[in-house]
Amino acid sequence: MKEKILQIKNDAERELLDIKNLDELNYFRIKYVGKNGALTEIMKGMREVSKEERPAIGSLINDVKTYIENNIQKLELLFKDQELNKKLLNEKIDITEPGINNDLGLFHPIQKTFNKLIDACVEMGFEVVCGPEVELDKYNFEMLNVPKDHPARDMQDTFYITEDIVLRTHTSPVQARVMESRKPPIKIISPGRTYRVDNDATHSPVFHQIEGLVIDKNISLLDLKMMLSKLLQILFGDETKIRFRPSYFPFTEPSVEVDISCPNCKGEGCSLCKRTGWMEVMGAGIVNPKVLENCGIDSNIYSGFAFGQGIDRLTMVMNKIPDMRMLFENDIRFLDQVK
Ligand code: PHE
């Protein structure tokens, strides 16, 4: 018995030297001190040991057991330590490295202007309607009282896709589409992208407009003036004055250009308003009865007004941007500066 126990101790001693990790240690633990381990088995044989020998054998087994368990504990601590160190090394963080900056997304300056205008219009009861950018000549021109070969076509230098399909030169075709498909009263705005053959510091081949259209009984120029005054005051401040200058658009009669007192100098005259104290912001007018008839609306019963505003120029004025093309270069250093 005694030899057997010492043999176990010897074997264990030798094996302990070869254990390299926690898995192997676990295997060792089961082999010697587990439920069916070598030492446990030996203890079962104690019954056969004579009374005299029992205390000595018992304490020998205990010594070997303590020896093995102490070693297991030591190795366990060692391996756990090693594993932790390895993990720390692998997951080392360089706290001096500069962080990755997550910039917040922003609306584009043009979208900001759009949002201000759309919010103000929706507050005044307008519904937002959008239309196609690749448009039929019919809606872009003909129904708006600009037949083929009409001299007014020169006012809008057009990208033709075919003879009958154009890139819309303004958002006014949405007027025609809505009037053709609905019955008055109508009160819509139509924001969107528009195209003309133009490219310099104050013109871009792609630009943006918002169109407004109100059709009902007894609509007059006075309604137009009241509504635009309110709208422009919401946008530019209560003290903003507006004035109408006679103008010409084939789809409105009479037609006007709408000026506001310069929001920068309040009418005193500055470089933004070219020292006039006024700034041109939109075209507008009473919808030409011919347009109403073209769209199937009885011009003896109904009348209406329309206005169209360029968003790009307005964005330039509001933010003192010197060149329209800056709005389309998407240089974040520039875009970040626009409030
Ligand atoms: N569609 C015109 C333009 O782009 C603007 C406008 C709209 C004028 C509605 C009058 C009425 O020039």
Boltz pocket constraint, residues with backbone or C-beta under 6 A from the ligand:
constraints:
  - pocket:
      binder: B
      contacts: [[A, 169], [A, 170], [A, 171], [A, 172], [A, 211], [A, 212], [A, 249], [A, 252], [A, 256], [A, 283], [A, 284], [A, 285], [A, 306], [A, 307], [A, 308], [A, 309]]
      max_distance: 6.0
